[in-house]
């Protein structure tokens, strides 16, 4: 019984680590996209404001 549970635990750990890594990558990717979107939004907002002033 002990021989069966260990590989299952290892596979579980591998899966968990794999999912964790994918999750981190996704979060980092989304974070980067969000940052760029916010920056673009700020730039567009500034351009619009500058145009309205004139």
PQR file with spaces between the fields and no chain letter, atoms N, CA, C, O and H, PARSE charges and radii, in Angstrom:
ATOM       1  N    UNK     1       0.837   -1.190    0.000 -0.4000 1.5000
ATOM       2  CA   UNK     1       0.000    0.000    0.000 -0.0000 2.0000
ATOM       3  C    UNK     1       0.885    1.258    0.000  0.5500 1.7000
ATOM       4  O    UNK     1       0.597    2.228   -0.701 -0.5500 1.4000
ATOM       5  N    UNK     2       1.946    1.226    0.782 -0.4000 1.5000
ATOM       6  CA   UNK     2       2.863    2.362    0.858 -0.0000 2.0000
ATOM       7  C    UNK     2       3.494    2.677   -0.482  0.5500 1.7000
ATOM       8  O    UNK     2       3.757    3.838   -0.795 -0.5500 1.4000
ATOM       9  H    UNK     2       2.180    0.438    1.351  0.4000 1.0000
ATOM      10  N    UNK     3       3.740    1.631   -1.283 -0.4000 1.5000
ATOM      11  CA   UNK     3       4.364    1.829   -2.592 -0.0000 2.0000
ATOM      12  C    UNK     3       3.416    2.530   -3.564  0.5500 1.7000
ATOM      13  O    UNK     3       3.868    3.248   -4.456 -0.5500 1.4000
ATOM      14  H    UNK     3       3.527    0.687   -1.029  0.4000 1.0000
ATOM      15  N    UNK     4       2.129    2.333   -3.403 -0.4000 1.5000
ATOM      16  CA   UNK     4       1.149    2.937   -4.321 -0.0000 2.0000
ATOM      17  C    UNK     4       0.951    4.418   -3.987  0.5500 1.7000
ATOM      18  O    UNK     4       0.889    5.251   -4.891 -0.5500 1.4000
ATOM      19  H    UNK     4       1.762    1.750   -2.679  0.4000 1.0000
ATOM      20  N    UNK     5       0.850    4.753   -2.700 -0.4000 1.5000
ATOM      21  CA   UNK     5       0.506    6.123   -2.307 -0.0000 2.0000
ATOM      22  C    UNK     5       1.609    7.121   -2.642  0.5500 1.7000
ATOM      23  O    UNK     5       1.310    8.260   -2.998 -0.5500 1.4000
ATOM      24  H    UNK     5       0.900    4.076   -1.965  0.4000 1.0000
ATOM      25  N    UNK     6       2.879    6.723   -2.538 -0.4000 1.5000
ATOM      26  CA   UNK     6       3.951    7.683   -2.780 -0.0000 2.0000
ATOM      27  C    UNK     6       3.945    8.209   -4.222  0.5500 1.7000
ATOM      28  O    UNK     6       3.931    9.424   -4.418 -0.5500 1.4000
ATOM      29  H    UNK     6       3.123    5.797   -2.249  0.4000 1.0000
ATOM      30  N    UNK     7       3.955    7.336   -5.231 -0.4000 1.5000
ATOM      31  CA   UNK     7       3.907    7.869   -6.601 -0.0000 2.0000
ATOM      32  C    UNK     7       2.696    8.757   -6.853  0.5500 1.7000
ATOM      33  O    UNK     7       2.800    9.755   -7.567 -0.5500 1.4000
ATOM      34  H    UNK     7       3.966    6.349   -5.071  0.4000 1.0000
ATOM      35  N    UNK     8       1.563    8.411   -6.281 -0.4000 1.5000
ATOM      36  CA   UNK     8       0.361    9.229   -6.451 -0.0000 2.0000
ATOM      37  C    UNK     8       0.601   10.613   -5.851  0.5500 1.7000
ATOM      38  O    UNK     8       0.233   11.626   -6.446 -0.5500 1.4000
ATOM      39  H    UNK     8       1.480    7.600   -5.701  0.4000 1.0000
ATOM      40  N    UNK     9       1.214   10.650   -4.683 -0.4000 1.5000
ATOM      41  CA   UNK     9       1.519   11.928   -4.027 -0.0000 2.0000
ATOM      42  C    UNK     9       2.478   12.733   -4.902  0.5500 1.7000
ATOM      43  O    UNK     9       2.316   13.944   -5.054 -0.5500 1.4000
ATOM      44  H    UNK     9       1.513    9.827   -4.200  0.4000 1.0000
ATOM      45  N    UNK    10       3.467   12.068   -5.470 -0.4000 1.5000
ATOM      46  CA   UNK    10       4.451   12.747   -6.336 -0.0000 2.0000
ATOM      47  C    UNK    10       3.784   13.306   -7.580  0.5500 1.7000
ATOM      48  O    UNK    10       4.041   14.443   -7.978 -0.5500 1.4000
ATOM      49  H    UNK    10       3.599   11.084   -5.347  0.4000 1.0000
ATOM      50  N    UNK    11       2.933   12.505   -8.185 -0.4000 1.5000
ATOM      51  CA   UNK    11       2.208   12.952   -9.375 -0.0000 2.0000
ATOM      52  C    UNK    11       1.329   14.143   -9.014  0.5500 1.7000
ATOM      53  O    UNK    11       1.252   15.121   -9.758 -0.5500 1.4000
ATOM      54  H    UNK    11       2.725   11.582   -7.861  0.4000 1.0000
ATOM      55  N    UNK    12       0.674   14.051   -7.876 -0.4000 1.5000
ATOM      56  CA   UNK    12      -0.162   15.152   -7.392 -0.0000 2.0000
ATOM      57  C    UNK    12       0.643   16.428   -7.217  0.5500 1.7000
ATOM      58  O    UNK    12       0.201   17.514   -7.593 -0.5500 1.4000
ATOM      59  H    UNK    12       0.736   13.257   -7.272  0.4000 1.0000
ATOM      60  N    UNK    13       1.837   16.283   -6.640 -0.4000 1.5000
ATOM      61  CA   UNK    13       2.716   17.439   -6.424 -0.0000 2.0000
ATOM      62  C    UNK    13       3.130   18.042   -7.758  0.5500 1.7000
ATOM      63  O    UNK    13       3.107   19.259   -7.940 -0.5500 1.4000
ATOM      64  H    UNK    13       2.196   15.401   -6.335  0.4000 1.0000
ATOM      65  N    UNK    14       3.512   17.163   -8.694 -0.4000 1.5000
ATOM      66  CA   UNK    14       3.919   17.621  -10.029 -0.0000 2.0000
ATOM      67  C    UNK    14       2.787   18.396  -10.690  0.5500 1.7000
ATOM      68  O    UNK    14       3.001   19.475  -11.242 -0.5500 1.4000
ATOM      69  H    UNK    14       3.531   16.174   -8.546  0.4000 1.0000
ATOM      70  N    UNK    15       1.583   17.838  -10.630 -0.4000 1.5000
ATOM      71  CA   UNK    15       0.406   18.483  -11.212 -0.0000 2.0000
ATOM      72  C    UNK    15       0.158   19.828  -10.550  0.5500 1.7000
ATOM      73  O    UNK    15      -0.094   20.832  -11.217 -0.5500 1.4000
ATOM      74  H    UNK    15       1.409   16.962  -10.181  0.4000 1.0000
ATOM      75  N    UNK    16       0.232   19.829   -9.230 -0.4000 1.5000
ATOM      76  CA   UNK    16      -0.027   21.054   -8.471 -0.0000 2.0000
ATOM      77  C    UNK    16       0.996   22.125   -8.837  0.5500 1.7000
ATOM      78  O    UNK    16       0.644   23.283   -9.059 -0.5500 1.4000
ATOM      79  H    UNK    16       0.436   19.014   -8.688  0.4000 1.0000
ATOM      80  N    UNK    17       2.268   21.725   -8.897 -0.4000 1.5000
ATOM      81  CA   UNK    17       3.332   22.666   -9.261 -0.0000 2.0000
ATOM      82  C    UNK    17       3.136   23.170  -10.686  0.5500 1.7000
ATOM      83  O    UNK    17       3.325   24.354  -10.965 -0.5500 1.4000
ATOM      84  H    UNK    17       2.554   20.784   -8.716  0.4000 1.0000
ATOM      85  N    UNK    18       2.761   22.275  -11.575 -0.4000 1.5000
ATOM      86  CA   UNK    18       2.503   22.649  -12.961 -0.0000 2.0000
ATOM      87  C    UNK    18       1.371   23.652  -13.059  0.5500 1.7000
ATOM      88  O    UNK    18       1.487   24.667  -13.746 -0.5500 1.4000
ATOM      89  H    UNK    18       2.607   21.313  -11.349  0.4000 1.0000
ATOM      90  N    UNK    19       0.290   23.368  -12.378 -0.4000 1.5000
ATOM      91  CA   UNK    19      -0.868   24.267  -12.377 -0.0000 2.0000
ATOM      92  C    UNK    19      -0.486   25.592  -11.734  0.5500 1.7000
ATOM      93  O    UNK    19      -0.869   26.657  -12.218 -0.5500 1.4000
ATOM      94  H    UNK    19       0.196   22.543  -11.821  0.4000 1.0000
ATOM      95  N    UNK    20       0.271   25.523  -10.642 -0.4000 1.5000
ATOM      96  CA   UNK    20       0.729   26.729   -9.948 -0.0000 2.0000
ATOM      97  C    UNK    20       1.553   27.606  -10.869  0.5500 1.7000
ATOM      98  O    UNK    20       1.387   28.826  -10.889 -0.5500 1.4000
ATOM      99  H    UNK    20       0.582   24.657  -10.249  0.4000 1.0000
ATOM     100  N    UNK    21       2.449   26.979  -11.638 -0.4000 1.5000
ATOM     101  CA   UNK    21       3.304   27.726  -12.565 -0.0000 2.0000
ATOM     102  C    UNK    21       2.476   28.379  -13.657  0.5500 1.7000
ATOM     103  O    UNK    21       2.690   29.542  -13.999 -0.5500 1.4000
ATOM     104  H    UNK    21       2.583   25.989  -11.622  0.4000 1.0000
ATOM     105  N    UNK    22       1.531   27.627  -14.202 -0.4000 1.5000
ATOM     106  CA   UNK    22       0.649   28.160  -15.246 -0.0000 2.0000
ATOM     107  C    UNK    22      -0.153   29.325  -14.677  0.5500 1.7000
ATOM     108  O    UNK    22      -0.305   30.361  -15.325 -0.5500 1.4000
ATOM     109  H    UNK    22       1.357   26.682  -13.924  0.4000 1.0000
ATOM     110  N    UNK    23      -0.662   29.149  -13.467 -0.4000 1.5000
ATOM     111  CA   UNK    23      -1.420   30.201  -12.790 -0.0000 2.0000
ATOM     112  C    UNK    23      -0.596   31.464  -12.634  0.5500 1.7000
ATOM     113  O    UNK    23      -1.070   32.567  -12.906 -0.5500 1.4000
ATOM     114  H    UNK    23      -0.539   28.307  -12.941  0.4000 1.0000
ATOM     115  N    UNK    24       0.654   31.291  -12.188 -0.4000 1.5000
ATOM     116  CA   UNK    24       1.550   32.441  -11.995 -0.0000 2.0000
ATOM     117  C    UNK    24       1.799   33.150  -13.319  0.5500 1.7000
ATOM     118  O    UNK    24       1.752   34.377  -13.403 -0.5500 1.4000
ATOM     119  H    UNK    24       1.039   30.395  -11.967  0.4000 1.0000
ATOM     120  N    UNK    25       2.068   32.348  -14.362 -0.4000 1.5000
ATOM     121  CA   UNK    25       2.314   32.914  -15.695 -0.0000 2.0000
ATOM     122  C    UNK    25       1.099   33.708  -16.155  0.5500 1.7000
ATOM     123  O    UNK    25       1.228   34.825  -16.656 -0.5500 1.4000
ATOM     124  H    UNK    25       2.106   31.351  -14.294  0.4000 1.0000
ATOM     125  N    UNK    26      -0.081   33.122  -15.980 -0.4000 1.5000
ATOM     126  CA   UNK    26      -1.324   33.789  -16.381 -0.0000 2.0000
ATOM     127  C    UNK    26      -1.507   35.091  -15.623  0.5500 1.7000
ATOM     128  O    UNK    26      -1.832   36.120  -16.216 -0.5500 1.4000
ATOM     129  H    UNK    26      -0.186   32.214  -15.573  0.4000 1.0000
ATOM     130  N    UNK    27      -1.299   35.049  -14.312 -0.4000 1.5000
ATOM     131  CA   UNK    27      -1.459   36.253  -13.478 -0.0000 2.0000
ATOM     132  C    UNK    27      -0.468   37.319  -13.922  0.5500 1.7000
ATOM     133  O    UNK    27      -0.822   38.491  -14.057 -0.5500 1.4000
ATOM     134  H    UNK    27      -1.035   34.213  -13.831  0.4000 1.0000
ATOM     135  N    UNK    28       0.779   36.904  -14.148 -0.4000 1.5000
ATOM     136  CA   UNK    28       1.799   37.856  -14.597 -0.0000 2.0000
ATOM     137  C    UNK    28       1.421   38.435  -15.948  0.5500 1.7000
ATOM     138  O    UNK    28       1.555   39.638  -16.173 -0.5500 1.4000
ATOM     139  H    UNK    28       1.067   35.953  -14.039  0.4000 1.0000
ATOM     140  N    UNK    29       0.947   37.579  -16.852 -0.4000 1.5000
ATOM     141  CA   UNK    29       0.533   38.030  -18.179 -0.0000 2.0000
ATOM     142  C    UNK    29      -0.619   39.013  -18.093  0.5500 1.7000
ATOM     143  O    UNK    29      -0.600   40.060  -18.740 -0.5500 1.4000
ATOM     144  H    UNK    29       0.838   36.602  -16.669  0.4000 1.0000
ATOM     145  N    UNK    30      -1.612   38.680  -17.301 -0.4000 1.5000
ATOM     146  CA   UNK    30      -2.777   39.553  -17.139 -0.0000 2.0000
ATOM     147  C    UNK    30      -2.350   40.857  -16.484  0.5500 1.7000
ATOM     148  O    UNK    30      -2.803   41.931  -16.880 -0.5500 1.4000
ATOM     149  H    UNK    30      -1.627   37.830  -16.775  0.4000 1.0000
ATOM     150  N    UNK    31      -1.482   40.769  -15.488 -0.4000 1.5000
ATOM     151  CA   UNK    31      -0.975   41.960  -14.805 -0.0000 2.0000
ATOM     152  C    UNK    31      -0.282   42.900  -15.776  0.5500 1.7000
ATOM     153  O    UNK    31      -0.483   44.114  -15.738 -0.5500 1.4000
ATOM     154  H    UNK    31      -1.113   39.897  -15.167  0.4000 1.0000
ATOM     155  N    UNK    32       0.538   42.321  -16.649 -0.4000 1.5000
ATOM     156  CA   UNK    32       1.270   43.121  -17.635 -0.0000 2.0000
ATOM     157  C    UNK    32       0.297   43.773  -18.610  0.5500 1.7000
ATOM     158  O    UNK    32       0.426   44.958  -18.918 -0.5500 1.4000
ATOM     159  H    UNK    32       0.702   41.334  -16.681  0.4000 1.0000
ATOM     160  N    UNK    33      -0.668   43.011  -19.091 -0.4000 1.5000
ATOM     161  CA   UNK    33      -1.675   43.544  -20.022 -0.0000 2.0000
ATOM     162  C    UNK    33      -2.451   44.667  -19.339  0.5500 1.7000
ATOM     163  O    UNK    33      -2.693   45.716  -19.935 -0.5500 1.4000
ATOM     164  H    UNK    33      -0.773   42.049  -18.840  0.4000 1.0000
ATOM     165  N    UNK    34      -2.839   44.438  -18.087 -0.4000 1.5000
ATOM     166  CA   UNK    34      -3.593   45.447  -17.338 -0.0000 2.0000
ATOM     167  C    UNK    34      -2.782   46.727  -17.191  0.5500 1.7000
ATOM     168  O    UNK    34      -3.300   47.826  -17.386 -0.5500 1.4000
ATOM     169  H    UNK    34      -2.642   43.585  -17.604  0.4000 1.0000
ATOM     170  N    UNK    35      -1.501   46.577  -16.845 -0.4000 1.5000
ATOM     171  CA   UNK    35      -0.629   47.744  -16.680 -0.0000 2.0000
ATOM     172  C    UNK    35      -0.549   48.528  -17.984  0.5500 1.7000
ATOM     173  O    UNK    35      -0.657   49.754  -17.993 -0.5500 1.4000
ATOM     174  H    UNK    35      -1.080   45.683  -16.687  0.4000 1.0000
ATOM     175  N    UNK    36      -0.358   47.805  -19.081 -0.4000 1.5000
ATOM     176  CA   UNK    36      -0.243   48.466  -20.389 -0.0000 2.0000
ATOM     177  C    UNK    36      -1.557   49.124  -20.784  0.5500 1.7000
ATOM     178  O    UNK    36      -1.563   50.215  -21.356 -0.5500 1.4000
ATOM     179  H    UNK    36      -0.270   46.809  -19.073  0.4000 1.0000
ATOM     180  N    UNK    37      -2.661   48.469  -20.484 -0.4000 1.5000
ATOM     181  CA   UNK    37      -3.985   49.033  -20.792 -0.0000 2.0000
ATOM     182  C    UNK    37      -4.203   50.308  -19.994  0.5500 1.7000
ATOM     183  O    UNK    37      -4.677   51.310  -20.529 -0.5500 1.4000
ATOM     184  H    UNK    37      -2.657   47.583  -20.020  0.4000 1.0000
ATOM     185  N    UNK    38      -3.856   50.265  -18.708 -0.4000 1.5000
ATOM     186  CA   UNK    38      -4.014   51.447  -17.853 -0.0000 2.0000
ATOM     187  C    UNK    38      -3.141   52.583  -18.378  0.5500 1.7000
ATOM     188  O    UNK    38      -3.578   53.732  -18.451 -0.5500 1.4000
ATOM     189  H    UNK    38      -3.471   49.450  -18.273  0.4000 1.0000
ATOM     190  N    UNK    39      -1.910   52.253  -18.741 -0.4000 1.5000
ATOM     191  CA   UNK    39      -0.976   53.263  -19.251 -0.0000 2.0000
ATOM     192  C    UNK    39      -1.525   53.864  -20.538  0.5500 1.7000
ATOM     193  O    UNK    39      -1.491   55.082  -20.713 -0.5500 1.4000
ATOM     194  H    UNK    39      -1.555   51.320  -18.682  0.4000 1.0000
ATOM     195  N    UNK    40      -2.026   53.033  -21.436 -0.4000 1.5000
ATOM     196  CA   UNK    40      -2.615   53.508  -22.694 -0.0000 2.0000
ATOM     197  C    UNK    40      -3.814   54.398  -22.404  0.5500 1.7000
ATOM     198  O    UNK    40      -3.979   55.454  -23.014 -0.5500 1.4000
ATOM     199  H    UNK    40      -2.053   52.044  -21.294  0.4000 1.0000
ATOM     200  N    UNK    41      -4.638   53.966  -21.477 -0.4000 1.5000
ATOM     201  CA   UNK    41      -5.810   54.750  -21.080 -0.0000 2.0000
ATOM     202  C    UNK    41      -5.412   56.119  -20.564  0.5500 1.7000
ATOM     203  O    UNK    41      -6.038   57.122  -20.907 -0.5500 1.4000
ATOM     204  H    UNK    41      -4.504   53.108  -20.982  0.4000 1.0000
ATOM     205  N    UNK    42      -4.368   56.164  -19.735 -0.4000 1.5000
ATOM     206  CA   UNK    42      -3.872   57.441  -19.196 -0.0000 2.0000
ATOM     207  C    UNK    42      -3.389   58.325  -20.336  0.5500 1.7000
ATOM     208  O    UNK    42      -3.693   59.518  -20.373 -0.5500 1.4000
ATOM     209  H    UNK    42      -3.860   55.349  -19.456  0.4000 1.0000
ATOM     210  N    UNK    43      -2.639   57.744  -21.266 -0.4000 1.5000
ATOM     211  CA   UNK    43      -2.097   58.508  -22.388 -0.0000 2.0000
ATOM     212  C    UNK    43      -3.215   59.057  -23.259  0.5500 1.7000
ATOM     213  O    UNK    43      -3.163   60.212  -23.681 -0.5500 1.4000
ATOM     214  H    UNK    43      -2.392   56.776  -21.236  0.4000 1.0000
ATOM     215  N    UNK    44      -4.224   58.240  -23.533 -0.4000 1.5000
ATOM     216  CA   UNK    44      -5.369   58.664  -24.342 -0.0000 2.0000
ATOM     217  C    UNK    44      -6.110   59.781  -23.603  0.5500 1.7000
ATOM     218  O    UNK    44      -6.482   60.790  -24.201 -0.5500 1.4000
ATOM     219  H    UNK    44      -4.267   57.301  -23.191  0.4000 1.0000
ATOM     220  N    UNK    45      -6.319   59.591  -22.312 -0.4000 1.5000
ATOM     221  CA   UNK    45      -6.998   60.594  -21.493 -0.0000 2.0000
ATOM     222  C    UNK    45      -6.263   61.920  -21.526  0.5500 1.7000
ATOM     223  O    UNK    45      -6.880   62.979  -21.640 -0.5500 1.4000
ATOM     224  H    UNK    45      -6.016   58.771  -21.826  0.4000 1.0000
ATOM     225  N    UNK    46      -4.939   61.859  -21.425 -0.4000 1.5000
ATOM     226  CA   UNK    46      -4.126   63.064  -21.457 -0.0000 2.0000
ATOM     227  C    UNK    46      -4.234   63.749  -22.817  0.5500 1.7000
ATOM     228  O    UNK    46      -4.365   64.971  -22.886 -0.5500 1.4000
ATOM     229  H    UNK    46      -4.438   60.998  -21.332  0.4000 1.0000
ATOM     230  N    UNK    47      -4.181   62.978  -23.889 -0.4000 1.5000
ATOM     231  CA   UNK    47      -4.279   63.511  -25.244 -0.0000 2.0000
ATOM     232  C    UNK    47      -5.632   64.189  -25.448  0.5500 1.7000
ATOM     233  O    UNK    47      -5.715   65.267  -26.036 -0.5500 1.4000
ATOM     234  H    UNK    47      -4.075   61.986  -23.833  0.4000 1.0000
ATOM     235  N    UNK    48      -6.678   63.552  -24.960 -0.4000 1.5000
ATOM     236  CA   UNK    48      -8.033   64.117  -25.088 -0.0000 2.0000
ATOM     237  C    UNK    48      -8.112   65.433  -24.305  0.5500 1.7000
ATOM     238  O    UNK    48      -8.637   66.429  -24.803 -0.5500 1.4000
ATOM     239  H    UNK    48      -6.611   62.676  -24.481  0.4000 1.0000
ATOM     240  N    UNK    49      -7.588   65.423  -23.081 -0.4000 1.5000
ATOM     241  CA   UNK    49      -7.599   66.630  -22.244 -0.0000 2.0000
ATOM     242  C    UNK    49      -6.859   67.772  -22.943  0.5500 1.7000
ATOM     243  O    UNK    49      -7.331   68.909  -22.964 -0.5500 1.4000
ATOM     244  H    UNK    49      -7.161   64.614  -22.677  0.4000 1.0000
ATOM     245  N    UNK    50      -5.689   67.452  -23.515 -0.4000 1.5000
ATOM     246  CA   UNK    50      -4.878   68.461  -24.209 -0.0000 2.0000
ATOM     247  C    UNK    50      -5.647   69.023  -25.399  0.5500 1.7000
ATOM     248  O    UNK    50      -5.591   70.224  -25.665 -0.5500 1.4000
ATOM     249  H    UNK    50      -5.306   66.529  -23.498  0.4000 1.0000
ATOM     250  N    UNK    51      -6.359   68.168  -26.110 -0.4000 1.5000
ATOM     251  CA   UNK    51      -7.136   68.603  -27.267 -0.0000 2.0000
ATOM     252  C    UNK    51      -8.304   69.480  -26.849  0.5500 1.7000
ATOM     253  O    UNK    51      -8.635   70.442  -27.542 -0.5500 1.4000
ATOM     254  H    UNK    51      -6.405   67.193  -25.894  0.4000 1.0000
ATOM     255  N    UNK    52      -8.937   69.156  -25.715 -0.4000 1.5000
ATOM     256  CA   UNK    52     -10.080   69.923  -25.237 -0.0000 2.0000
ATOM     257  C    UNK    52      -9.635   71.323  -24.819  0.5500 1.7000
ATOM     258  O    UNK    52     -10.350   72.297  -25.049 -0.5500 1.4000
ATOM     259  H    UNK    52      -8.668   68.374  -25.152  0.4000 1.0000
ATOM     260  N    UNK    53      -8.454   71.424  -24.205 -0.4000 1.5000
ATOM     261  CA   UNK    53      -7.931   72.728  -23.768 -0.0000 2.0000
ATOM     262  C    UNK    53      -7.762   73.694  -24.944  0.5500 1.7000
ATOM     263  O    UNK    53      -8.003   74.894  -24.811 -0.5500 1.4000
ATOM     264  H    UNK    53      -7.873   70.633  -24.018  0.4000 1.0000
ATOM     265  N    UNK    54      -7.349   73.161  -26.090 -0.4000 1.5000
ATOM     266  CA   UNK    54      -7.114   74.007  -27.270 -0.0000 2.0000
ATOM     267  C    UNK    54      -8.419   74.378  -27.853  0.5500 1.7000
ATOM     268  O    UNK    54      -8.467   75.089  -28.857 -0.5500 1.4000
ATOM     269  H    UNK    54      -7.153   72.187  -26.198  0.4000 1.0000
